[in-house]
Amino acid sequence: MKHSLITKITIFFVTAIILVCVLFITFGRIQMNKALGSMQANQINAVNYLLESYKRNNPPQDIESYFSNFGLKLVKDKNLVQNVLISGKKYFAQETAIGEISSIEYNNTLFLNIKNNSMVVVFESIGTKNLNDPLWVGFLITIVVLFSLYLSILRSFAPLKKLSKNIKQFSLGNLEIDLKQIRREDEIGQVAHEFNNAIIKIQELIRSRQLFLRTIMHELKTPIGKGRLITEMLDDETQKTRLVAVFERLEILINEFAKIEQLLSKSYTLNYQKYHFSLILEQVRDMSMLDKWDSLVAENIEDDAIINVDFGLFALAIKNLIDNGLKYSSDHHVSVICDENKISVANHGAALEKSFEHYKQAFIRNKNEKATGMGLGLYIIDKICELHKFSFTYNYSDNTHYFSIIFNNPGSKK
């Protein structure tokens, strides 16, 4: 989330506020320095005129009134006078006929100190009081505007969280999503509206497909059921056994197709339980209905691992893996290997023409391939592994393919 839009906007506004603070502080200092320079010039002028008056033996009658003409006010607070003389910073000091005259800065204000044997008087420049008040008012207004704008943008992005959550739920298979409650006229509202329309269309397509497939599977069960009844009437036990096996195989295939349809439409709910792999393999053996299982499938269970899986779905994955191995094996044999970390199905054959990722896609088969099928085997296995958070890997060595389901990894913990 560190690269989210909200994070970027927050960084932008924090940077903007910092720059505004620096800018106003700089302006304040420039304005203060300018004011102090003007006050210092007034002090110098006041001192020069005062000295000229004494030279002409025409000193001002009221010293306080004289300095007020230059923007200087007599300081009567003794504590302030003491603080200025002790803690103030002298700008300049000059010995004159009327005593020592010095300019002192204290709390961003210039003071003029006249000191001789008979008196010590301090005058305060009155031009700095409330000098930066308009600047600070502008600063506060700017900060309030920026903060209000930031909150307004955050409120505008609030529906995006709901939209993102709904999109995530939709990707997980939840089709019952309605975004009509997001009623906005801006771009976010338009996106929510278009996404809602897309959801409605996708819902209609998925339901149409589900209805179509389920209707086909339902209609297929009727002739299969009738076929079973007719088979039971046969006198030839050998033919009866073979036909019963065929119809049972068709029923199993229809049930598998139903499960695959649910899997691909993401409407399948996993029922996790812990099983020994040997038990799962027994189920695979029954599902495969291979007459020569023992001669075609070599079982090499080094460690009868206990796996936390959906029994029926994971058995379907192993069955497809074995069927795929038998279909493409050069000697029509496969080996099922199980240890504490993974399950592997190995078969001999030529190397794959393309990458393993290519063959994990749906409806992928090699050109001029004699084996029958829709090219869904590895795709279905990969999807089942994703649901269980297992890794589906491939390796080829010594003219042998190794298709492995790795379950003992951090991602497989339930």
C-alpha positions in Angstrom: 0.0 0.0 0.0 3.0 2.3 0.2 2.5 3.2 -3.5 -1.2 3.8 -3.3 -2.8 7.0 -4.5 -3.8 8.0 -1.0 -0.2 7.7 0.2 1.0 9.7 -2.8 -1.6 12.4 -2.2 -0.7 12.5 1.5 3.0 12.9 0.7 2.1 15.7 -1.8 0.1 17.6 0.8 2.6 17.2 3.6 5.3 18.5 1.2 3.1 21.4 0.2 2.4 22.3 3.9 6.2 22.1 4.6 6.9 24.4 1.6 4.2 26.8 2.7 5.7 27.0 6.2 9.2 27.6 4.9 7.8 30.2 2.5 5.9 32.2 5.1 8.8 32.0 7.6 11.1 33.3 5.0 8.7 36.1 4.1 8.3 36.9 7.8 12.1 37.1 8.3 12.5 39.3 5.2 9.7 41.6 6.4 11.2 41.8 9.9 14.7 42.5 8.7 13.4 45.2 6.4 11.4 46.8 9.3 14.5 46.6 11.6 16.6 48.3 9.0 14.0 51.1 8.7 13.9 51.5 12.5 17.7 51.5 12.7 17.7 54.3 10.1 15.2 56.3 12.1 17.3 55.8 15.3 20.4 57.1 13.5 18.5 60.1 12.1 17.1 60.8 15.6 20.5 60.7 17.2 22.1 62.9 14.5 19.4 65.5 14.8 19.7 65.5 18.6 23.5 65.9 18.5 23.1 68.8 16.0 20.6 70.4 18.3 23.1 70.2 21.3 25.9 71.7 19.1 23.7 74.7 18.4 22.7 75.0 22.0 19.1 74.4 21.1 18.3 71.0 22.7 14.6 69.9 22.5 12.6 70.9 25.5 10.7 67.6 25.7 13.0 64.6 24.9 10.1 62.1 24.9 8.1 64.2 22.4 11.2 64.6 20.3 11.9 60.9 19.9 8.2 60.1 19.3 8.6 62.1 16.0 11.0 59.4 14.9 8.8 56.4 15.9 10.4 55.9 19.3 8.5 55.6 22.6 10.0 56.0 26.1 10.1 52.6 28.0 8.8 53.1 31.5 8.7 49.5 32.5 11.9 49.0 34.6 11.8 45.2 34.1 11.8 45.6 30.4 14.6 48.1 30.5 16.7 45.7 32.6 16.0 42.8 30.2 16.9 44.9 27.2 20.2 46.0 28.7 21.1 42.5 29.9 19.8 40.2 27.2 19.6 42.5 24.2 22.0 42.4 21.2 23.8 45.6 20.4 23.8 46.8 16.8 26.0 49.8 17.4 27.2 52.0 20.3 28.7 55.5 20.1 30.1 57.9 22.6 28.6 61.4 22.2 28.5 64.7 24.0 25.3 63.6 25.7 26.6 60.2 26.7 26.7 56.7 25.2 24.1 56.0 22.6 23.5 52.4 21.6 21.0 50.5 19.4 19.8 47.2 20.9 17.7 44.4 19.5 15.4 42.5 21.9 12.5 40.2 20.9 12.6 41.4 17.3 12.3 45.0 18.3 15.0 47.8 18.3 15.6 49.9 21.4 17.6 53.1 21.6 19.6 53.4 24.9 21.0 56.8 26.1 23.3 56.5 29.0 25.3 59.2 30.9 26.2 60.0 34.4 22.8 61.5 35.3 20.4 59.1 33.5 19.7 55.9 31.6 16.7 56.1 29.3 15.5 53.5 26.8 13.3 54.2 23.8 11.4 51.5 21.9 10.8 51.5 18.2 7.1 51.0 17.7 7.1 49.9 14.1 7.5 46.1 14.8 4.5 45.5 16.9 2.0 43.3 15.1 4.1 43.6 12.0 3.7 40.0 10.9 0.0 39.6 12.0 -1.4 39.8 8.4 1.3 37.3 7.3 0.3 34.9 10.0 -3.4 35.3 9.2 -2.6 34.5 5.5 -0.5 31.5 6.7 -3.4 30.1 8.8 -5.9 30.6 5.9 -3.5 28.8 3.5 -3.1 25.8 5.9 -6.8 25.6 6.5 -7.5 25.6 2.8 -4.8 22.9 2.1 -6.1 20.7 4.9 -9.7 21.1 3.8 -8.7 20.3 0.2 -6.8 17.2 1.5 -9.8 15.9 3.5 -12.1 16.6 0.5 -9.9 14.5 -1.8 -9.7 11.7 0.8 -13.5 11.7 1.0 -13.7 11.6 -2.8 -11.4 8.5 -2.8 -13.5 6.7 -0.1 -15.8 5.0 -2.7 -12.7 3.6 -4.4 -12.1 1.4 -1.4 -15.6 0.0 -1.7 -15.1 -0.4 -5.4 -11.8 -2.2 -4.9 -13.3 -4.5 -2.3 -16.2 -5.4 -4.6 -13.9 -6.1 -7.5 -11.9 -8.4 -5.2 -15.0 -10.2 -4.1 -16.1 -10.5 -7.7 -12.8 -12.0 -8.7 -13.2 -14.6 -5.9 -16.5 -15.7 -7.4 -19.1 -13.6 -5.6 -21.4 -12.5 -8.4 -24.0 -10.9 -6.2 -22.5 -7.4 -6.2 -24.4 -4.2 -6.7 -22.7 -0.8 -6.9 -25.8 1.3 -7.5 -25.4 2.7 -4.0 -22.4 4.7 -5.2 -24.2 7.7 -6.6 -21.7 10.2 -7.8 -21.5 12.3 -10.9 -17.7 12.4 -11.0 -15.2 10.0 -12.7 -15.3 7.6 -9.8 -19.1 7.4 -10.1 -18.7 6.7 -13.8 -16.2 3.9 -13.2 -18.6 2.4 -10.5 -21.5 2.6 -13.0 -19.6 1.0 -15.8 -18.3 -1.7 -13.5 -21.8 -2.4 -12.3 -23.0 -2.8 -15.9 -20.1 -5.1 -16.7 -21.0 -7.2 -13.6 -24.6 -7.5 -14.8 -23.5 -8.7 -18.3 -21.0 -11.1 -16.8 -23.6 -12.5 -14.4 -25.9 -13.1 -17.3 -23.2 -14.8 -19.4 -22.2 -17.0 -16.5 -25.7 -18.0 -15.6 -26.5 -18.7 -19.3 -23.4 -21.0 -19.5 -24.2 -22.7 -16.2 -27.8 -23.3 -17.3 -26.6 -24.6 -20.7 -24.0 -27.0 -19.2 -26.3 -28.2 -16.4 -29.1 -28.8 -18.9 -26.8 -30.9 -21.1 -25.6 -32.9 -18.1 -29.1 -33.4 -16.9 -30.3 -34.6 -20.3 -27.3 -37.0 -20.6 -28.2 -38.6 -17.3 -31.6 -39.7 -18.7 -30.3 -41.9 -21.5 -27.6 -43.2 -19.2 -30.2 -44.2 -16.7 -32.3 -45.9 -19.4 -29.2 -47.6 -20.7 -28.5 -49.0 -17.2 -32.0 -50.4 -17.0 -31.7 -52.1 -20.4 -28.3 -53.5 -19.5 -29.7 -55.2 -16.4 -32.1 -57.1 -18.7 -29.2 -58.7 -20.7 -28.6 -62.4 -20.2 -24.9 -62.3 -21.2 -23.1 -61.5 -18.0 -19.9 -60.5 -19.7 -21.7 -58.0 -21.9 -23.7 -56.8 -19.0 -20.6 -56.2 -16.9 -18.9 -54.3 -19.7 -21.9 -52.1 -20.4 -22.5 -51.4 -16.7 -18.8 -50.3 -16.4 -19.3 -48.0 -19.4 -22.4 -46.4 -18.0 -20.7 -46.0 -14.6 -17.8 -44.3 -16.3 -20.2 -41.9 -18.1 -21.8 -41.0 -14.8 -18.4 -40.4 -13.2 -17.4 -38.2 -16.1 -20.6 -36.1 -15.9 -20.0 -35.6 -12.1 -16.5 -34.6 -12.9 -17.7 -32.1 -15.6 -20.1 -30.6 -13.0 -17.2 -30.2 -10.5 -15.0 -28.7 -13.2 -17.8 -26.3 -14.2 -18.1 -25.1 -10.6 -14.3 -24.9 -10.3 -13.9 -22.7 -13.5 -16.9 -20.5 -12.5 -15.3 -20.1 -9.0 -18.5 -21.2 -7.3 -17.0 -24.3 -5.7 -16.5 -24.3 -1.9 -13.6 -26.3 -0.6 -14.1 -28.8 2.2 -10.6 -29.1 3.8 -9.8 -32.3 5.7 -6.6 -34.2 6.4 -6.1 -37.5 4.4 -3.3 -39.9 3.8 -2.2 -39.9 0.2 -2.7 -43.6 0.0 -6.4 -43.1 0.6 -6.6 -40.4 -2.0 -4.8 -42.7 -4.5 -7.4 -45.4 -3.8 -10.1 -43.0 -4.8 -8.2 -42.0 -7.9 -7.9 -45.7 -8.8 -11.7 -46.1 -8.5 -12.3 -43.0 -10.5 -10.0 -44.0 -13.3 -11.6 -47.4 -13.8 -8.5 -48.8 -15.5 -8.6 -52.5 -16.0 -4.8 -52.8 -15.8 -4.0 -50.2 -13.1 -1.3 -52.3 -11.4 0.5 -52.8 -14.7 0.1 -49.3 -16.0 0.6 -47.3 -12.8 3.6 -47.9 -10.5 3.0 -46.7 -7.0 6.1 -45.5 -5.1 5.0 -44.1 -1.8 8.2 -43.3 0.1 6.2 -41.4 2.8 2.4 -41.7 3.1 2.0 -38.0 3.6 -1.0 -36.5 5.4 -2.4 -33.7 3.2 -5.0 -31.0 4.2 -7.2 -31.0 1.0 -10.7 -31.2 -0.5 -10.8 -34.9 -1.0 -12.9 -35.1 -4.2 -11.2 -32.1 -5.9 -7.7 -33.1 -5.1 -8.4 -36.7 -6.2 -9.6 -35.2 -9.5 -6.3 -33.4 -9.9 -4.2 -36.6 -9.3 -6.5 -38.5 -11.7 -6.0 -35.9 -14.4 -2.2 -36.0 -13.8 -2.1 -39.8 -14.2 -4.4 -39.7 -17.3 -2.2 -37.0 -18.8 0.9 -39.1 -18.1 -0.6 -42.2 -19.6 -1.9 -40.3 -22.6 1.5 -38.9 -23.6 3.9 -41.6 -22.2 6.0 -43.3 -24.9 5.6 -46.7 -23.1 2.1 -46.1 -21.7 3.3 -46.4 -18.1 3.5 -43.8 -15.3 5.0 -43.7 -11.8 3.3 -42.1 -8.9 5.9 -40.9 -6.3 5.0 -39.5 -2.9 7.2 -38.2 -0.1 6.6 -35.8 2.8 7.0 -32.7 0.5 5.4 -33.5 -2.8 3.6 -35.8 -5.1 5.1 -36.5 -8.5 3.8 -38.3 -11.6 6.6 -39.4 -14.0 6.4 -40.7 -17.5 8.8 -41.3 -20.4 8.6 -39.2 -23.5 10.1 -36.6 -25.7 10.7 -33.1 -24.3 7.9 -30.5 -24.4 7.9 -28.3 -27.5 7.0 -25.2 -25.6 7.3 -24.0 -22.0 5.3 -25.6 -19.1 3.4 -22.3 -18.6 2.1 -22.6 -22.2 0.6 -26.0 -21.6 -1.0 -24.9 -18.3 -3.4 -22.7 -20.3 -6.9 -23.9 -21.2 -7.5 -25.8 -24.5 -3.8 -26.1 -25.3 -2.6 -29.1 -27.3 0.3 -29.7 -29.7 -0.5 -29.6 -33.4 -1.0 -32.9 -35.2 -1.4 -34.6 -31.8 -3.0 -38.0 -32.0 -4.2 -38.1 -28.3 -7.8 -37.1 -27.8 -9.0 -34.5 -25.3 -9.9 -30.9 -24.9 -6.5 -29.8 -23.6 -7.9 -28.9 -20.1 -5.9 -31.5 -18.0 -3.0 -29.4 -16.9 -5.2 -26.3 -16.7 -7.6 -28.0 -14.3 -4.7 -29.4 -12.2 -3.1 -25.9 -12.0 -6.4 -24.3 -10.9 -7.0 -27.0 -8.2 -3.4 -26.4 -6.9 -4.1 -22.6 -6.8 -7.2 -23.2 -4.7 -5.2 -25.3 -2.3 -2.3 -22.9 -2.4 0.0 -25.7 -3.6 2.8 -25.3 -6.2 2.4 -27.2 -9.5 5.9 -27.7 -11.1 7.5 -29.5 -14.0 11.0 -31.0 -14.6 12.4 -33.0 -17.5 15.5 -35.2 -17.2 16.8 -38.5 -18.6 13.9 -38.6 -21.1 11.4 -38.5 -18.3 8.7 -35.9 -17.4 8.1 -35.1 -13.7 4.9 -33.3 -12.9 4.9 -32.4 -9.2 2.4 -31.0 -6.7 4.4 -29.5 -3.8 2.3 -29.1 -0.7 4.9 -28.8 2.1 5.6 -25.1 1.7 4.6 -21.9 3.7 1.8 -21.1 1.2 0.0 -24.5 1.8 -0.7 -24.0 5.5 -4.4 -23.8 6.3 
